Amino acid sequence: MSRIERIREALAALQPVTLDVIDDSHKHAGHEGARDGRGHFTVRIVSPVFAGKAPLTRHRAVYAALGEMMQTDIHALAIEARTPDEAA
């Protein structure tokens, strides 16, 4: 299973209405953090579980859902976390 598939599987716990996972690792070739094989990703997630939550709380929920992948597979993660109303 690819990293993107594993990220998507992990983030399913947040009940996303839409979920885009983009591997940006190619933009960081030679970057210090890329040397250990971990990747750079962008996650765009729309979920009703974010309703009433501050941006920091939303980001923490994404990090928690990804769990150990943040230590083993992901060096950098850009997150766009919105509710369905915000995405409309």
ZIMOMO-V661776 format. One record per residue. N is the residue number from 1. RES is the residue in one small letter. PHI is phi as a letter, one per 30 degrees, with the letter a starting at -180 (NA if undefined). PSI is psi as a letter, one per 40 degrees, with the letter a starting at -180 (* if undefined). Layout:
BEGIN
n->N res->RES phi->PHI psi->PSI
n->N res->RES phi->PHI psi->PSI
END
This chain:
BEGIN
n->1 res->m phi->NA psi->h
n->2 res->s phi->d psi->i
n->3 res->r phi->e psi->d
n->4 res->i phi->d psi->d
n->5 res->e phi->d psi->d
n->6 res->r phi->d psi->d
n->7 res->i phi->d psi->d
n->8 res->r phi->e psi->d
n->9 res->e phi->d psi->d
n->10 res->a phi->d psi->d
n->11 res->l phi->d psi->e
n->12 res->a phi->e psi->d
n->13 res->a phi->d psi->d
n->14 res->l phi->c psi->e
n->15 res->q phi->h psi->f
n->16 res->p phi->d psi->i
n->17 res->v phi->d psi->d
n->18 res->t phi->b psi->i
n->19 res->l phi->a psi->h
n->20 res->d phi->c psi->h
n->21 res->v phi->b psi->h
n->22 res->i phi->c psi->h
n->23 res->d phi->d psi->h
n->24 res->d phi->c psi->e
n->25 res->s phi->e psi->d
n->26 res->h phi->d psi->d
n->27 res->k phi->d psi->e
n->28 res->h phi->b psi->f
n->29 res->a phi->e psi->h
n->30 res->g phi->i psi->e
n->31 res->h phi->d psi->i
n->32 res->e phi->e psi->d
n->33 res->g phi->d psi->e
n->34 res->a phi->d psi->e
n->35 res->r phi->d psi->d
n->36 res->d phi->d psi->e
n->37 res->g phi->j psi->e
n->38 res->r phi->d psi->i
n->39 res->g phi->c psi->i
n->40 res->h phi->c psi->h
n->41 res->f phi->b psi->i
n->42 res->t phi->c psi->h
n->43 res->v phi->c psi->h
n->44 res->r phi->c psi->h
n->45 res->i phi->b psi->h
n->46 res->v phi->c psi->h
n->47 res->s phi->a psi->i
n->48 res->p phi->d psi->e
n->49 res->v phi->d psi->e
n->50 res->f phi->d psi->e
n->51 res->a phi->e psi->h
n->52 res->g phi->i psi->e
n->53 res->k phi->c psi->i
n->54 res->a phi->d psi->i
n->55 res->p phi->e psi->d
n->56 res->l phi->d psi->d
n->57 res->t phi->d psi->d
n->58 res->r phi->d psi->d
n->59 res->h phi->d psi->d
n->60 res->r phi->d psi->d
n->61 res->a phi->d psi->d
n->62 res->v phi->d psi->d
n->63 res->y phi->e psi->d
n->64 res->a phi->d psi->d
n->65 res->a phi->d psi->d
n->66 res->l phi->d psi->d
n->67 res->g phi->h psi->b
n->68 res->e phi->d psi->e
n->69 res->m phi->e psi->d
n->70 res->m phi->d psi->d
n->71 res->q phi->c psi->d
n->72 res->t phi->c psi->d
n->73 res->d phi->b psi->d
n->74 res->i phi->c psi->h
n->75 res->h phi->d psi->d
n->76 res->a phi->b psi->i
n->77 res->l phi->b psi->h
n->78 res->a phi->c psi->h
n->79 res->i phi->b psi->h
n->80 res->e phi->c psi->h
n->81 res->a phi->c psi->h
n->82 res->r phi->b psi->i
n->83 res->t phi->d psi->i
n->84 res->p phi->e psi->d
n->85 res->d phi->d psi->d
n->86 res->e phi->d psi->d
n->87 res->a phi->d psi->e
n->88 res->a phi->d psi->*
END
